């Protein structure tokens, strides 16, 4: 609600984070400022029943502190679900630094942020997200041991594991829908040939799938045509083409009431975050008979590698856990089918069962 101040200026009535519509039972929300470096940040820890809240730090020029709060609360809750579904001994948390990553980032600001993470004594563990690079994470990590995803703390770039998990997730979806893990002869429309998407495309090509690719970055498309024998369409057409599987691997998946009725594929399975515009879109996919692999289940390979990758160690554990995404998805698909309910809702329920089970922190 807005109330008028003098000169007809409207201001928000005072609202505490407890009243925020996205508060969702967060255990801890910390507002941070550091005058010397200009740091302004929020750390949100949603749930630590399974372990410390792990989730990236996003640096973004938010229009308001309220926008930043909304984002961090949503993202942090999402990490509880993602980490629980990936069966990691971790809870969910996230942080946002309210500043322009291109112009406001300084080593002093990042170090001040690291010192504040330290004050939470391990309740929150940070990693990279939008606006924060691995070099930035090294600086944050110089002040706190609760910073993962750097070369010093783990395997570095998580995208190869995200791609591996997405690839085995696509195979699990194909098996559920078409009765075989064999992808040869199937057509996949893959949108977004970045760090994750290109690697998924390469593995699909090796498995004998026919690829129709799209990306706004032309050189990536050219490379896929030359190296993987792909054909291409414009990104706007990716969901419209005749294909067995649609794999959204770009930014923002765009499954909504406009695009869902136009889909030709019988399976949607890809790495992009936030593919459904609203949870109701999962039901719309189900009603059309389209099998949807919930995004945070299929793209968990990255967080698995960040959480479990030890510097210099073999990647056996990380690979095993990433390959298990196939089993998790199969369980979700089977339960959704048995109960005639959308896969995204089932994924949420499985995650909730896992993190609520540990109701009494040790
Ligand atoms: P990236 O930036 O390397 O690649 C994104 C690609 O998508 C780029 O090639 C870009 O040109 C393309 N793109 C952007 N907008 C597009 C559009 N409208 N149409 C077609 N192509 C478009 O990112 P990434 O690391 O490969 O991540 C891809 C997706 O996977 C993102 O949604 C990300 O949030 C999600 N994800 C990534 C990881 C990871 O480990 N990198 C982990 C979990 C989820």
Boltz pocket constraint, residues with backbone or C-beta under 6 A from the ligand:
constraints:
  - pocket:
      binder: B
      contacts: [[A, 158], [A, 159], [A, 160], [A, 162], [A, 191], [A, 192], [A, 193], [A, 194], [A, 195], [A, 196], [A, 197], [A, 214], [A, 215], [A, 216], [A, 217], [A, 220], [A, 235], [A, 249], [A, 250], [A, 251], [A, 252], [A, 271], [A, 272], [A, 273], [A, 299], [A, 300], [A, 302], [A, 303]]
      max_distance: 6.0
